[in-house]
Structure formats: C-alpha cells, structure tokens
Amino acid sequence: MDTSVTPFSTVIRTASHEQHTEAETSTFMSDLLGGRLGVDAYTRYTEQLWFVYRALEDAAPVLADDPVAGPFIQPELMRTEALERDLTHLHGGEGWRETLAPLPATAAYAERVAECARTWPAGYVAHHYTRYLGDLSGGQIIRDKAEKTWGFSRKGDGVRFYVFEEISNPAAFKRGYRELLDALAVDDLEKQRVIDECKRAFALNTGVFRALGEEFPLSA
C-alpha cells in the first residue's frame, strides 16, 4: 500500500488487521463475552487493564508538549480514575491496591508502553491508538455484555472504564483522532516502525488474553 497517497490511519488499520482480529477473537474474550465466565474473570481482566493504563497515563503529562505524541494526549480519554472506581466496586472496597499484582504478560505489556513513553514518542502513539480507539469501538460491546451478564447499572460502577462521559460524539472524536494520525509528523520509515509497534501492541494484548485464558479455563 502506498503510504504517500493512502491516509496513514487507513494504512495502520489495514496493516494491523490480522493482529487486531487475533486479539479480539481470543478464547478468553470469546468466553467472557459469551457469558461463560464469572464476574471474577471480568474483575481479573479489569485489574490487568489498570496496569496498562497507568503506564499509558502516568507518561501523559511528560509527553503533553512533545511534537509527535503531544496532540494525542487528550484528557477526555483518560481511563485510570474510572478503572479505579470500577475496581473498588468489584472488590467491595479500597483495599485491592495492596494485594494486586500484574500477570507476567501484563507486566511485559506495561513495561513496553512505559519504555516507548520514555524513549520513543511515536512508538507511544502506536500503543495509545490501539488502546483508546479500541475502547471507543469494541469496548462498548464489552460494556453492554457486562451490564447484561453481571447486572451492573447501565454505565455505572463496574463498567465506568467503557464510559467516556466527556466525549459526546464518539464517531466524530474517532474521525478527529484519525486525522491526527494522518498528520503524524514523522517520515515514512518512522511510520513503518509505528505500524510494527502497533502490531506488537496487539500481540502484547493477545498475550494477556492468553494468560487470562490459562487462569480461567472452561472445563471441557
């Protein structure tokens, strides 16, 4: 695909489609969305998200003025506070922070995000894109399923991670985000590296799903 005429947001979506599909169709996520797993599995998944989003969002203030990553740092996307509210609800209190540890796959994912944030802003953008645009799209399917399966209040505690209260028009927001990708201020070689990092982000995410699947296997 010729990156000089095709918008970069299209290039990156097309190039990472296979990895994206693999992550979306993991056994764990299929079982979770199919209602075949309990709320404990949903809680464990939400815990893993907390580690990844802390890595993404702890770096945000430092990158806010970066010419490459800065335009993507938008307060209305931030998820850590919502995740913490969900986890407090899921655990029945605040004590969860003291006992929580990431799965090894999650720790590797979060460390890669943090490493990109420290050393490679364009790589950070790849992780930013794979997470937040996914949350605004497929994440809404997870919210709907979670509300129906485990009885959470609609857009309430337990599913607040999936509720972007400050984004009134997700479709328009996603269009604007893709325009930022199209305007990414890097050369073609760097864009290819960003695509490769996007694929890596999906692979890291799949690794977390695989680990969760091993922790919550369905009995045959």
Backbone as JSON, one array per atom type, in Angstrom:
{
  "sequence": "MDTSVTPFSTVIRTASHEQHTEAETSTFMSDLLGGRLGVDAYTRYTEQLWFVYRALEDAAPVLADDPVAGPFIQPELMRTEALERDLTHLHGGEGWRETLAPLPATAAYAERVAECARTWPAGYVAHHYTRYLGDLSGGQIIRDKAEKTWGFSRKGDGVRFYVFEEISNPAAFKRGYRELLDALAVDDLEKQRVIDECKRAFALNTGVFRALGEEFPLSA",
  "N": [[0.85, -1.2, 0.0], [0.58, 2.19, -0.85], [1.97, 4.57, 1.04], [2.13, 7.24, 0.58], [-0.12, 8.22, -0.67], [-2.3, 7.01, 0.49], [-4.23, 7.56, 3.39], [-2.58, 7.69, 6.56], [-3.87, 6.67, 8.79], [-5.55, 4.79, 7.67], [-3.71, 3.04, 6.54], [-2.39, 2.05, 8.84], [-4.47, 0.8, 10.17], [-5.21, -1.2, 8.35], [-2.81, -2.62, 8.07], [-2.45, -3.75, 10.56], [-4.56, -5.41, 10.89], [-4.79, -8.23, 11.01], [-3.47, -8.92, 13.43], [-5.08, -7.5, 15.17], [-7.55, -8.8, 14.88], [-6.86, -11.3, 15.89], [-6.41, -10.7, 18.59], [-8.96, -9.8, 19.35], [-10.53, -12.08, 19.01], [-9.72, -13.91, 20.86], [-9.71, -16.85, 22.97], [-10.3, -16.39, 25.67], [-11.57, -13.83, 25.64], [-13.73, -14.41, 24.0], [-15.07, -16.3, 25.58], [-15.65, -14.71, 27.79], [-17.3, -12.67, 26.72], [-19.29, -14.29, 25.84], [-20.64, -14.94, 28.08], [-19.82, -17.09, 29.54], [-18.04, -17.1, 31.57], [-17.35, -16.14, 34.97], [-17.96, -13.25, 37.14], [-15.6, -12.95, 38.43], [-13.59, -13.46, 36.58], [-13.96, -11.31, 34.85], [-13.31, -9.27, 36.62], [-10.6, -9.83, 37.06], [-9.56, -9.34, 34.52], [-10.11, -6.6, 34.35], [-8.39, -5.69, 36.32], [-5.91, -6.15, 35.08], [-6.03, -4.33, 33.0], [-5.79, -1.98, 34.44], [-3.06, -1.81, 35.12], [-1.89, -1.47, 32.6], [-3.04, 0.93, 31.7], [-2.19, 2.71, 33.6], [0.52, 2.82, 32.95], [0.31, 4.0, 30.41], [-0.9, 6.47, 31.07], [0.45, 7.64, 33.18], [2.61, 8.63, 31.88], [1.6, 10.64, 30.38], [1.55, 13.49, 31.19], [4.25, 14.23, 30.85], [4.64, 13.86, 28.14], [2.93, 15.63, 26.98], [3.71, 18.02, 25.77], [5.21, 17.14, 23.68], [6.18, 17.15, 20.27], [5.37, 15.06, 18.56], [3.88, 13.06, 20.05], [2.31, 14.67, 21.67], [-0.17, 15.9, 20.58], [-1.97, 13.79, 20.82], [-2.47, 13.41, 23.46], [-5.1, 13.66, 25.31], [-7.32, 14.85, 27.66], [-9.96, 13.89, 27.95], [-9.88, 11.25, 27.26], [-8.68, 9.8, 29.28], [-8.39, 7.01, 31.46], [-7.69, 5.88, 33.93], [-8.75, 6.75, 36.43], [-11.45, 6.0, 36.19], [-11.14, 3.24, 35.97], [-10.14, 2.66, 38.51], [-12.31, 3.3, 40.09], [-14.11, 1.37, 39.16], [-12.75, -0.96, 39.98], [-12.74, -0.68, 42.75], [-15.44, -0.97, 43.22], [-15.83, -3.6, 42.23], [-14.25, -5.07, 43.95], [-15.37, -4.49, 46.34], [-14.47, -2.48, 48.01], [-11.68, -0.32, 49.03], [-9.31, -1.71, 49.41], [-8.0, -3.23, 47.44], [-5.7, -2.33, 46.1], [-3.43, -2.94, 47.61], [-2.96, -5.65, 47.36], [-2.77, -6.33, 44.74], [-1.26, -7.67, 41.84], [0.37, -7.65, 38.67], [-0.23, -9.96, 35.97], [2.48, -11.83, 34.49], [2.53, -11.43, 31.68], [1.07, -9.1, 31.47], [2.69, -7.33, 32.9], [4.88, -7.24, 31.16], [3.71, -6.02, 28.95], [2.9, -3.49, 30.02], [5.43, -2.49, 30.68], [6.6, -2.24, 28.17], [5.02, -0.22, 27.06], [5.69, 1.86, 28.83], [8.4, 2.05, 28.3], [8.43, 2.93, 25.6], [7.17, 5.39, 26.03], [9.17, 6.69, 27.45], [11.36, 6.73, 25.68], [10.64, 6.84, 22.97], [8.49, 8.61, 21.43], [6.79, 8.34, 19.12], [6.39, 5.6, 19.04], [4.98, 5.32, 21.4], [2.61, 6.53, 20.59], [1.6, 4.55, 18.92], [0.79, 2.6, 20.78], [-1.05, 4.08, 22.22], [-3.01, 4.56, 20.29], [-3.9, 1.89, 19.68], [-5.1, 1.17, 22.07], [-7.0, 3.25, 22.97], [-8.7, 3.86, 20.75], [-9.75, 1.39, 20.37], [-11.16, 1.09, 22.77], [-13.18, 2.96, 22.44], [-14.6, 1.79, 20.45], [-14.93, -1.39, 20.06], [-14.95, -1.74, 22.79], [-17.39, -0.89, 23.74], [-19.11, -2.95, 23.23], [-18.24, -4.82, 25.08], [-18.95, -3.5, 27.45], [-21.78, -3.48, 27.26], [-22.33, -6.24, 27.29], [-21.29, -6.91, 29.81], [-22.96, -5.46, 31.54], [-25.39, -6.78, 31.09], [-24.75, -9.44, 31.71], [-23.68, -9.53, 34.32], [-25.13, -7.75, 35.76], [-24.51, -5.05, 36.25], [-25.15, -1.57, 36.86], [-26.43, 0.47, 34.24], [-23.92, 1.95, 32.47], [-22.66, 2.41, 34.87], [-20.97, 1.95, 38.11], [-18.43, -0.46, 37.87], [-18.48, -0.72, 35.14], [-17.47, 1.65, 34.31], [-15.09, 2.21, 33.07], [-15.54, 1.91, 30.37], [-17.07, 4.04, 29.68], [-17.12, 7.08, 28.26], [-17.49, 9.95, 29.39], [-16.98, 12.56, 28.7], [-16.91, 12.64, 26.0], [-19.04, 13.36, 23.71], [-19.76, 12.69, 21.15], [-18.74, 9.96, 19.87], [-18.13, 8.96, 17.27], [-17.41, 11.23, 15.79], [-15.25, 12.05, 17.32], [-13.47, 9.92, 16.91], [-13.0, 10.25, 14.2], [-11.61, 12.67, 14.26], [-9.39, 11.85, 15.69], [-8.23, 10.04, 13.91], [-7.5, 11.82, 11.95], [-5.45, 13.13, 13.26], [-3.61, 11.04, 13.31], [-3.16, 10.83, 10.56], [-1.8, 13.15, 10.16], [0.58, 12.76, 11.44], [3.74, 13.71, 12.46], [6.14, 12.49, 11.19], [8.62, 10.72, 9.23], [8.36, 8.42, 6.36], [9.74, 6.05, 6.94], [9.79, 6.03, 9.7], [7.05, 5.89, 10.11], [6.54, 3.29, 9.27], [7.81, 1.92, 11.31], [6.14, 2.64, 13.39], [3.79, 1.32, 12.61], [4.72, -1.32, 12.9], [5.08, -1.33, 15.66], [2.49, -1.03, 16.48], [1.42, -3.48, 15.69], [2.88, -5.01, 17.47], [1.8, -4.11, 19.86], [-0.82, -5.14, 19.75], [-0.13, -7.84, 19.8], [1.02, -8.06, 22.35], [-1.22, -7.54, 23.87], [-2.77, -9.75, 23.15], [-1.22, -11.68, 24.37], [-1.77, -11.17, 27.06], [-4.48, -11.87, 27.13], [-4.2, -14.58, 26.56], [-2.86, -15.48, 28.83], [-4.82, -14.93, 30.75], [-6.76, -16.66, 29.85], [-5.58, -19.09, 30.48], [-5.7, -18.93, 33.19], [-8.39, -18.91, 33.66], [-9.73, -21.36, 32.62], [-12.25, -22.99, 30.72], [-14.08, -25.75, 31.84], [-13.96, -28.82, 30.15]],
  "CA": [[0.0, 0.0, 0.0], [1.41, 3.39, -1.0], [1.67, 5.45, 2.17], [2.16, 8.64, 0.19], [-1.45, 8.65, -1.1], [-3.3, 6.45, 1.39], [-4.1, 8.15, 4.74], [-1.84, 6.81, 7.47], [-4.81, 5.98, 9.68], [-6.01, 3.62, 6.91], [-2.57, 2.14, 6.42], [-2.11, 1.41, 10.13], [-5.59, -0.1, 10.47], [-5.13, -2.34, 7.43], [-1.59, -3.4, 8.32], [-2.53, -4.45, 11.85], [-5.88, -6.06, 10.96], [-4.65, -9.64, 11.41], [-3.16, -8.95, 14.87], [-6.27, -6.98, 15.86], [-8.54, -9.87, 14.89], [-6.38, -12.35, 16.8], [-6.66, -10.25, 19.96], [-10.41, -9.73, 19.56], [-11.18, -13.39, 18.98], [-9.07, -14.83, 21.8], [-10.63, -17.74, 23.68], [-10.75, -15.75, 26.91], [-12.54, -12.78, 25.37], [-14.93, -15.07, 23.48], [-15.76, -16.89, 26.73], [-16.14, -13.62, 28.63], [-18.43, -12.03, 26.05], [-20.35, -15.29, 25.69], [-21.28, -15.16, 29.37], [-19.43, -18.4, 30.06], [-17.13, -16.89, 32.7], [-17.96, -15.39, 36.06], [-17.52, -11.87, 37.36], [-14.2, -12.98, 38.89], [-12.75, -13.34, 35.38], [-14.1, -9.91, 34.41], [-12.54, -8.48, 37.58], [-9.18, -10.07, 36.8], [-9.27, -8.62, 33.29], [-10.11, -5.17, 34.67], [-7.14, -5.45, 37.06], [-4.8, -6.08, 34.12], [-6.16, -3.05, 32.3], [-5.31, -0.91, 35.32], [-1.6, -1.71, 35.0], [-1.56, -0.95, 31.26], [-3.44, 2.34, 31.58], [-1.28, 3.51, 34.43], [1.74, 3.04, 32.14], [-0.04, 4.97, 29.37], [-1.35, 7.77, 31.55], [1.49, 8.26, 34.02], [3.54, 9.3, 30.96], [0.9, 11.68, 29.61], [1.99, 14.87, 31.45], [5.59, 14.45, 30.3], [4.56, 13.86, 26.67], [1.9, 16.58, 26.51], [4.32, 19.05, 24.91], [6.03, 16.52, 22.65], [5.59, 17.47, 18.96], [4.78, 13.87, 17.93], [2.86, 12.43, 20.89], [1.51, 15.67, 22.37], [-1.55, 16.09, 20.11], [-2.81, 12.65, 21.18], [-2.73, 13.44, 24.92], [-6.38, 14.37, 25.46], [-7.83, 14.49, 28.98], [-11.24, 13.17, 27.91], [-9.64, 9.83, 27.04], [-8.01, 9.18, 30.42], [-9.19, 5.91, 31.99], [-7.23, 5.32, 35.2], [-9.69, 7.07, 37.52], [-12.64, 5.16, 36.01], [-10.75, 1.87, 36.3], [-10.02, 2.55, 39.97], [-13.67, 3.28, 40.63], [-14.64, 0.04, 38.85], [-12.09, -1.98, 40.81], [-13.24, -0.52, 44.11], [-16.78, -1.58, 43.2], [-15.71, -5.04, 42.01], [-13.62, -5.67, 45.14], [-16.15, -4.15, 47.52], [-13.74, -1.55, 48.89], [-10.44, 0.27, 48.51], [-8.1, -2.47, 49.77], [-7.45, -4.02, 46.34], [-4.38, -1.85, 45.65], [-2.35, -3.55, 48.4], [-2.75, -7.07, 47.04], [-2.81, -6.55, 43.29], [-0.01, -7.84, 41.08], [0.04, -7.96, 37.28], [0.26, -11.18, 35.35], [3.75, -11.56, 33.79], [2.25, -10.89, 30.34], [0.63, -7.71, 31.67], [3.88, -6.57, 33.29], [5.66, -7.03, 29.94], [2.95, -5.06, 28.15], [3.01, -2.18, 30.66], [6.82, -2.05, 30.6], [6.85, -1.8, 26.8], [4.37, 1.09, 26.94], [6.5, 2.82, 29.58], [9.68, 2.21, 27.58], [8.15, 3.81, 24.47], [6.91, 6.73, 26.56], [10.45, 7.29, 27.87], [12.42, 6.79, 24.68], [10.19, 6.86, 21.57], [7.12, 9.13, 21.42], [5.98, 7.78, 18.03], [6.01, 4.26, 19.49], [3.92, 5.53, 22.4], [1.39, 6.81, 19.82], [1.08, 3.25, 18.46], [0.09, 1.97, 21.9], [-2.18, 4.97, 22.51], [-4.01, 4.29, 19.25], [-4.5, 0.56, 19.8], [-5.94, 1.08, 23.27], [-8.15, 4.15, 23.12], [-9.68, 3.71, 19.69], [-10.44, 0.13, 20.66], [-12.12, 1.31, 23.86], [-14.32, 3.71, 21.91], [-15.31, 0.95, 19.48], [-15.3, -2.7, 20.6], [-15.16, -1.66, 24.24], [-18.81, -0.68, 24.04], [-19.72, -4.28, 23.21], [-17.91, -5.43, 26.38], [-19.79, -2.84, 28.47], [-23.16, -3.96, 27.11], [-22.36, -7.63, 27.75], [-21.05, -6.94, 31.25], [-24.18, -5.0, 32.21], [-26.43, -7.81, 30.97], [-24.33, -10.71, 32.3], [-23.41, -9.45, 35.77], [-26.1, -6.87, 36.41], [-24.04, -3.7, 36.58], [-26.01, -0.47, 36.43], [-26.05, 0.95, 32.91], [-22.85, 2.97, 32.5], [-22.38, 2.69, 36.28], [-19.79, 1.34, 38.72], [-18.16, -1.78, 37.31], [-18.25, -0.57, 33.7], [-17.17, 3.06, 34.01], [-13.94, 2.24, 32.16], [-16.02, 1.95, 28.98], [-17.95, 5.2, 29.53], [-16.37, 8.32, 28.02], [-18.52, 10.96, 29.67], [-16.62, 13.86, 28.09], [-16.93, 12.52, 24.54], [-20.48, 13.27, 23.41], [-19.93, 12.11, 19.82], [-17.57, 9.1, 19.65], [-17.8, 8.84, 15.85], [-16.69, 12.45, 15.41], [-13.96, 12.03, 18.02], [-12.6, 8.96, 16.23], [-12.59, 10.89, 12.94], [-10.57, 13.64, 14.61], [-8.19, 11.1, 16.1], [-7.61, 9.51, 12.69], [-6.87, 12.96, 11.28], [-4.16, 13.32, 13.94], [-2.71, 10.0, 12.79], [-2.8, 11.18, 9.18], [-0.88, 14.3, 10.21], [1.72, 12.41, 12.29], [4.9, 14.45, 11.94], [7.32, 11.62, 11.06], [8.82, 10.3, 7.84], [7.78, 7.13, 6.01], [10.44, 4.98, 7.64], [9.28, 6.05, 11.08], [5.66, 5.41, 10.06], [6.6, 1.83, 9.21], [8.15, 1.48, 12.66], [4.91, 2.82, 14.18], [2.93, 0.19, 12.24], [5.28, -2.52, 13.54], [4.81, -1.24, 17.1], [1.06, -1.26, 16.62], [1.28, -4.94, 15.65], [3.43, -5.52, 18.73], [0.84, -3.79, 20.92], [-1.88, -6.15, 19.69], [0.45, -9.12, 20.22], [1.15, -7.99, 23.8], [-2.59, -7.65, 24.37], [-3.14, -11.15, 22.97], [-0.5, -12.41, 25.41], [-2.53, -11.01, 28.31], [-5.68, -12.71, 26.98], [-3.79, -15.98, 26.65], [-2.58, -15.75, 30.25], [-6.11, -14.96, 31.44], [-7.41, -17.9, 29.43], [-4.99, -20.19, 31.27], [-6.16, -18.77, 34.58], [-9.84, -19.18, 33.7], [-10.1, -22.31, 31.57], [-13.57, -23.61, 30.86], [-13.97, -27.22, 31.92], [-14.44, -29.44, 28.91]],
  "C": [[0.88, 1.25, 0.0], [1.06, 4.4, 0.1], [1.64, 6.91, 1.78], [0.77, 9.13, -0.24], [-2.56, 8.1, -0.18], [-3.13, 7.08, 2.77], [-3.44, 7.17, 5.71], [-2.77, 6.05, 8.4], [-5.38, 4.74, 8.99], [-4.91, 2.58, 6.8], [-2.37, 1.36, 7.72], [-3.24, 0.44, 10.5], [-5.51, -1.37, 9.62], [-3.95, -3.24, 7.77], [-1.68, -4.23, 9.59], [-3.82, -5.26, 11.99], [-5.78, -7.5, 11.49], [-4.4, -9.76, 12.91], [-4.37, -8.49, 15.69], [-7.32, -8.09, 15.98], [-8.15, -10.98, 15.86], [-6.65, -11.98, 18.25], [-8.16, -10.29, 20.28], [-11.07, -11.1, 19.71], [-10.49, -14.42, 19.89], [-10.12, -15.67, 22.53], [-11.18, -17.07, 24.93], [-11.83, -14.71, 26.62], [-13.84, -13.37, 24.82], [-15.76, -15.66, 24.62], [-16.38, -15.81, 27.61], [-17.38, -12.99, 28.01], [-19.59, -12.99, 25.86], [-21.06, -15.6, 26.99], [-20.92, -16.48, 30.01], [-18.46, -18.3, 31.24], [-17.82, -16.02, 33.74], [-17.4, -13.98, 36.2], [-16.08, -11.83, 37.87], [-13.24, -12.85, 37.71], [-12.78, -11.92, 34.84], [-13.28, -8.99, 35.32], [-11.05, -8.62, 37.31], [-8.73, -9.34, 35.53], [-9.17, -7.11, 33.57], [-8.85, -4.8, 35.45], [-5.96, -5.3, 36.1], [-4.83, -4.76, 33.35], [-5.59, -1.91, 33.13], [-3.8, -0.73, 35.18], [-1.19, -1.09, 33.65], [-1.88, 0.54, 31.17], [-2.64, 3.24, 32.51], [0.0, 3.81, 33.66], [1.47, 4.08, 31.06], [-0.22, 6.38, 29.95], [-0.38, 8.43, 32.53], [2.45, 9.06, 33.15], [2.92, 10.52, 30.3], [1.39, 13.1, 29.92], [3.35, 15.2, 30.83], [5.54, 14.61, 28.78], [3.62, 14.92, 26.11], [2.46, 17.64, 25.57], [5.2, 18.47, 23.8], [5.39, 16.77, 21.28], [4.91, 16.28, 18.28], [3.62, 13.32, 18.76], [1.88, 13.43, 21.5], [0.07, 15.82, 21.9], [-2.51, 14.97, 20.53], [-3.18, 12.63, 22.67], [-3.96, 14.31, 25.16], [-7.06, 13.91, 26.74], [-9.11, 13.66, 28.94], [-11.08, 11.68, 27.65], [-9.21, 9.1, 28.31], [-8.93, 8.19, 31.16], [-8.83, 5.46, 33.41], [-8.23, 5.55, 36.33], [-10.95, 6.2, 37.42], [-12.33, 3.7, 36.36], [-10.68, 1.68, 37.81], [-11.39, 2.53, 40.63], [-14.33, 1.91, 40.37], [-14.05, -1.02, 39.78], [-12.52, -1.88, 42.27], [-14.63, -1.14, 44.24], [-16.67, -3.1, 43.12], [-15.14, -5.76, 43.23], [-14.35, -5.33, 46.43], [-15.43, -3.24, 48.5], [-12.4, -1.16, 48.28], [-9.21, -0.62, 48.66], [-7.41, -3.2, 48.64], [-6.04, -3.59, 45.93], [-3.23, -2.59, 46.35], [-2.0, -4.96, 47.93], [-2.57, -7.33, 45.55], [-1.42, -6.67, 42.69], [-0.38, -8.18, 39.64], [0.47, -9.37, 36.9], [1.58, -10.87, 34.63], [3.53, -10.96, 32.4], [1.82, -9.42, 30.42], [1.81, -6.82, 32.03], [4.74, -6.27, 32.07], [5.02, -5.97, 29.05], [3.13, -3.64, 28.72], [4.43, -1.63, 30.56], [7.14, -1.58, 29.18], [6.22, -0.43, 26.55], [5.23, 2.16, 27.62], [7.83, 3.1, 28.88], [9.5, 3.13, 26.37], [7.91, 5.25, 24.94], [8.21, 7.44, 26.92], [11.37, 7.6, 26.69], [11.95, 7.01, 23.25], [8.73, 7.31, 21.49], [6.24, 8.56, 20.31], [5.53, 6.36, 18.36], [4.9, 4.32, 20.53], [2.58, 5.78, 21.69], [0.77, 5.49, 19.33], [0.28, 2.57, 19.56], [-1.16, 2.77, 22.27], [-3.34, 4.66, 21.55], [-4.7, 2.93, 19.46], [-5.42, 0.45, 21.0], [-7.18, 1.95, 23.15], [-9.15, 4.04, 21.99], [-10.43, 2.39, 19.83], [-11.49, 0.3, 21.75], [-13.38, 2.02, 23.36], [-15.16, 2.89, 20.94], [-15.76, -0.35, 20.14], [-15.55, -2.7, 22.09], [-16.62, -1.51, 24.62], [-19.59, -1.99, 24.01], [-19.48, -4.97, 24.56], [-18.79, -4.83, 27.47], [-21.21, -3.39, 28.45], [-23.3, -5.39, 27.65], [-22.2, -7.72, 29.27], [-22.29, -6.51, 32.03], [-25.25, -6.1, 32.21], [-26.06, -9.09, 31.72], [-24.23, -10.64, 33.81], [-24.22, -8.38, 36.49], [-25.57, -5.52, 36.87], [-25.07, -2.67, 36.11], [-25.52, 0.05, 35.08], [-25.09, 2.14, 33.03], [-22.45, 3.35, 33.93], [-21.11, 2.01, 36.78], [-19.65, -0.1, 38.25], [-17.88, -1.73, 35.83], [-17.88, 0.87, 33.32], [-15.97, 3.21, 33.07], [-14.39, 2.45, 30.72], [-16.89, 3.18, 28.69], [-17.1, 6.47, 29.43], [-17.33, 9.49, 28.16], [-18.24, 12.28, 28.97], [-16.56, 13.79, 26.57], [-18.37, 12.28, 24.13], [-20.74, 12.61, 22.06], [-18.71, 11.25, 19.48], [-17.16, 9.0, 18.18], [-16.99, 10.05, 15.38], [-15.32, 12.49, 16.08], [-12.99, 11.1, 17.31], [-12.13, 9.51, 14.89], [-11.45, 11.87, 13.21], [-9.27, 12.96, 15.0], [-7.47, 10.56, 14.87], [-6.93, 10.63, 11.9], [-5.53, 13.29, 11.94], [-3.15, 12.29, 13.48], [-2.23, 10.35, 11.38], [-1.76, 12.3, 9.14], [0.37, 14.02, 11.04], [3.02, 12.93, 11.67], [6.17, 13.59, 11.95], [7.43, 11.18, 9.6], [8.29, 8.88, 7.61], [8.43, 5.96, 6.72], [9.95, 4.87, 9.08], [7.82, 5.56, 11.12], [5.62, 3.89, 10.0], [6.93, 1.25, 10.58], [6.93, 1.6, 13.58], [3.93, 1.67, 13.88], [3.41, -1.1, 12.91], [5.0, -2.51, 15.04], [3.34, -1.45, 17.39], [0.77, -2.77, 16.61], [1.77, -5.55, 16.96], [2.46, -5.27, 19.88], [-0.3, -4.82, 20.93], [-1.38, -7.5, 20.16], [0.6, -9.17, 21.74], [-0.22, -8.15, 24.46], [-3.08, -9.1, 24.27], [-2.46, -12.02, 24.03], [-1.21, -12.33, 26.75], [-3.79, -11.89, 28.26], [-5.34, -14.19, 27.13], [-3.55, -16.37, 28.11], [-3.88, -15.81, 31.06], [-6.88, -16.23, 31.09], [-6.88, -19.11, 30.19], [-5.46, -20.14, 32.71], [-7.64, -19.11, 34.74], [-10.23, -20.13, 32.56], [-11.52, -22.82, 31.8], [-13.38, -25.12, 30.92], [-14.62, -27.83, 30.7], [-15.75, -30.16, 29.14]]
}
